[in-house]
Amino acid sequence: MRTLHTDLIIDTVKEMCISANLYLAPDMDAKMREAASEEDGELGKQILNQLIENLEIAKEDKIPICQDTGMAVFFVNVGQDLHIEGMNLTDAINEGVRQGYTEGYLRKSVVADPLLRVNTKDNTPAIIHYDIVPGDQLEITIAPKGFGSENMSRVFMLKPADGEEGVKAAVVQAVKDAGPNACPPVVVGVGLGGDFELAAKMAKKALTRETGSHNKAEHIARIEDEILSMVNETGIGPGGLGGRTTALAVHIESYATHIAGMPLAVNMCCHVNRHKTVVL
């Protein structure tokens, strides 16, 4: 049984909050540059190059890559042979968020009540998804999520008869409906299967995959590529002003489901698709 103290978890989460918001993940940076080189629309290429320039300025000046530094979302894999000593794990993660967003001068965007709308002033509480896994390590993935793209999320409770074509049509329709509001170019996260809430969780987690990676299932990987082509044929383009680069990638996560349904969730993230993983 390995022991891990929450002091280290707090410090780690604090650093993750700051670095994820100041520096674009390497996989996203590479995809943005690839898109700029391949975009054949004059305006689209200009916008992509401006976005890349902004990212470079943010890195050099150590300022956030987007003014919306998001709601802090975490996917946490807890090893079943790990003993956590100190604070409650959820409290420790929230303390790390509080310190990171305060000391990093990141925008605090969380309100304590959806209707009363009073800001918590430290960007807590975070949204934390836990999984118990084999081993004695703690794997923490942060995905600060801005709500320009979050507000464009969709859930479709498809019928089994809708099949593969129904899946592709629903995802493309969600991107079309979002238009410029999700700040394209986007990464499209898709959750397929499970039930209502699991589909949404999978769609969010899909955004944390290495950008452009494929689902291990061959038929799902093929659908990812086909949807990406369909999305980029919409002509929405960078900034919603036209071009071939509406999406940088489509990531689908899938799970078993009920014989009577086929839940499908779509969660997009803008060109600053922030994610970082640390293993303790």
C-alpha positions, 0 to 999 in steps of 0.5 A: 500500500503506497501513501500519498499526501494531499499537500503534493496533490494541492501543489500539483493541481495548482501548477496544472491550473496555471500551466494548462491556461497559459500554454497550449498543449503540444498536440493542439499546437501541432494541429493548429500549425498543420491546419494553417499550412493546409488551409487554402482559404485566404481569410481562413489562413489569415485567421489561423495565423493570427490565432497562432500568433496570439498563442505565441504572445501568451506563451512569451508573456505568460498570460492566458491563451483565452480570457475565459479560463474556464470551469476546472474539470478533472478526470481522476484515476485513483489506484485501488492500492493507493492510500491518500493521507491528509485532507479529503481528496475532493477538498484537496483538488479544490484547494489546488484550484483555489490557489492556482486560479488566485495566484495565477491571476486567472479569471474566476468564472464560477457562481455558487448557485445557478440562479442567484449568480454570486461568484465564488471568487476562486473558481471553485468548486471544480467538477471532478470525475473519479474512476477506481483503477488497478495500481497505486498511482493517482492520475489527474487530468485537467481540462479547463472548459470555457463556456463559449463552446460548452454552451453548444453541447448537445445530447441526442437520444437516437434510436438503434435504427438510426445507425451509423448514418444517424450518428454522423448526421447528428454530430454534423448538425450539432457543429452546424448549429454551433456555427461561429459560437464555439470559436472554430476551429474546434475539437469535437468530442463525442460520447456514444452509448451508455446512458444519458449522463455517461454519454455526456461524460464520455464526450467531455473526456474525449476532448482530453485525448491526444488531438487527432488520435483514433478510437481503438475500435476500427469501425469507430476510428473510421467514423471519426475520420468520416465525420471530420471530413463532413464537418470540414465540408460545411465551410464554417471555417476558422472564426466562422468566417469560411474555410476548410478548417472547421474542426481539427479532430473528431474524437469518439468514446463509446460504451455498451448501451441498452437494446432500446436506445443509442445515446449520443452526446456532442461536446466541442472545444475551441482552438484552445482545447486545454488538457494536461495529465500528471501521474503521482 
